Amino acid sequence: MNKLVQFVKESYAELRKVVWPGRDDVVSSVKVVIISTVIIAAALGLVDMLLLVGIRAIF
């Protein structure tokens, strides 16, 4: 039981050292993720379409 209490205390102490991002940082990161996701989805969609056209042309 002592190890569990010690673990909780140490975890709490480590969490107090964390520098949490501000709202602006989080919003900026979310924008980057959404834009990256849309760009990658569009690129994969284009590749899929080109492969489909190529396969239909062969067969």
N, C-alpha and C positions, 0 to 999 in steps of 0.2 A: 504494500500500500504506500510505503514511503517513496518508492520509485515513481509511482503514478503522480503523487503530489509534487515531487521534484520536477517531473516532466512538465506538468501544467504550469508551474512557476517559471521554469526556463522558457517555455513557449511564450508565455505572456511577456516576459522580459524581451525576447527577440522581436515580438510584434511591436513593442514600443519603439524599437530602433528603426522600423521600416519607414521610409519616406514615401507616403502615398501620393500618387499623382493628383494634380488639381483637375478641376472640371474642364478647363480649356485643353489640357493635355489629353484627357480621355476623349473629348469630342473630336479633337484632331486625329487621334489614333483610329477612332471609329470611322471617320471620313476616309482615311487612307485604306482601311480594310474594305469598306464598301466599294470604293472606286476600283481597287485592285481586283475584287471579286467580279465586278461587272466586266472589266477588261479581259480577264482570263476566260470568263464564260463566253464572251463574244468571240475571242480567238479560237476556243475549242469548238464552238458552234460553226465557225467558218471552216475549220479543218474538217469537221464531220461532214459538212455539206460538200466540200471539195472531194473528199473520199467517196461519198455516195455518188456523186456525178461521175467520178472516174470509174467506179465499179459498174455502174449502169452502162457506161460507154463500152466497157470491155465485154460485158455479158449482154 
